[in-house]
Amino acid sequence: MMSQKQEVTGTLITIGDEILFGSIPNGNAQHIAIELRSRGFLLSGMVVVGDEEEKIIPVLKRGIELSHFVIVTGGLGPTDDDRTSGAVSRAFLRPLMPDAAYVEWLKRRLAERGRAWSREIARMADLPRGARKIGLGMAGYALEHEGVPCYFLPGVPSEMQWLMEHEVMPDLDARFPHRRRHVKHVLRFHGLPESSMNQLLKDLGGQRPEVQIGYLPQIGENWITLFASGEDEAEAHDRARAVEEEVVARLGAVHLVGRGDDGLEVAVGRLLRERGWKVSVAESCTGGLLARKITAVSGASDYFERGFVTYSNAAKMELLGVDGQLILEHGAVSGPVAAAMAEGTRARAGVEASLSISGIAGPTGGTPQKPVGTVFIGCSTPAGTVVEGHLFSGNREHVQECAAQAALALLWRILTHDSQLRRSGHPPEDPGGAGGPHP
């Protein structure tokens, strides 16, 4: 039976040179897209355009032609580079006119604060003919053009979010009550390359066309995204869950870290809690990032005991009991020192599990034997101590992020009794270099 509910799609236009030039991230677009999808609306396109009327005008016209609704964010305000309203006026042939009620409100507000009226402030009240002011304390308005509702929101994130919640979404709900619903499920896997996952699932999309299967590589994980639609949310979730079961069966539950927002730190915490274990960490090149990841999970105090940031060789020796001769022979960035760090923190904290990280995050400090990105990770448990060697690429922050995620992944594999501990990256063994640099 054919669906009686329609797909409602819109166009999102973000205006601003700062975003176009990469000076700031486009967080507004992400927020709006997520908010729309959660309520059964989709975006058919996103456009970023600079603060030039000549470039904004054709984008506005195109959005009206292609979409059930248009949302524009940015370019509203009292300064010369706020060009959205002028572009709307020209694109839709709607002259700018002062909104009398808003002018009165603005003058009262300025008088209360002892500020004088100015032409720059007056610009805030000049709206395209037929527009409806939304949000008195902020820039923003709505209008309907050729039957298409258009919402013009400020670029300030807090103001945009308030108007989305209190103005845009209620209006869209009222205009399009009979629409299909959409849900997104995320499955997080570890230990499987993206290409292998695709090979195992490549025929599943054809069998379940009502669910779109996507692949999203992440640091330390590979995600499978399932985007499903239905007459209502229940039907959409049922369809996604049916495909979920098949995906897990094909890829293996042993590789499944978690679902949705539950990443490695959540999975590790759950396994530690189930065993009644405590964990402690010793970090060098990550400077506390691993401890922050673990403790970002609510209830981490149940299993996280303490963390050491032992950046210098002296700290490794004094706080963790690492033998100075070991550092001289192998270097601070080495498998033996990572093992000693893990064993030292486990003994001093009196815990069942410990993790250690020592590496060269860069951009300086590398040598031919131990280039930037060389990282060693140790994990000590009652079963013994395991050390992994890695060579990560990227800038300093990326190397640190990769190292912290790799440490969590190592502990996760050990806690899930993975007997096939996979080494990630290169070098798999200590690349040598006596007296090498400490991170």
Secondary structure, DSSP 8 states (H G I E B T S, - for coil): ---SSB--EEEEEEE-HHHHTTSS--HHHHHHHHHHHHTT-EEEEEEEE-S-HHHHHHHHHHHHHH-SEEEEES--SSSTT--HHHHHHHHHT--EEE-HHHHHHHHHHHHHTT----HHHHGGGEEETT-EE--TTSS-EEEEETTEEEEEE-SSHHHHHHHIIIIIHHHHHHH--SB-EEEEEEEEE-S--HHHHHHHHTTHHHH-TTEEEEEEEETTEEEEEEEEEESSHHHHHHHHHHHHHHHHHHH-GGGEEEETT--HHHHHHHHHHHHT--EEEEESTTTTHHHHHHHTSTTGGGTEEEEEE--SHHHHHHHH---HHHHHHH-SSSHHHHHHHHHHHHHHHT-SEEEEEEE--SSS---SSS-TTEEEEEEEETTEEEEEEEE--S-HHHHHHHHHHHHHHHHHHHHTT-SS----SS-SS----TT----
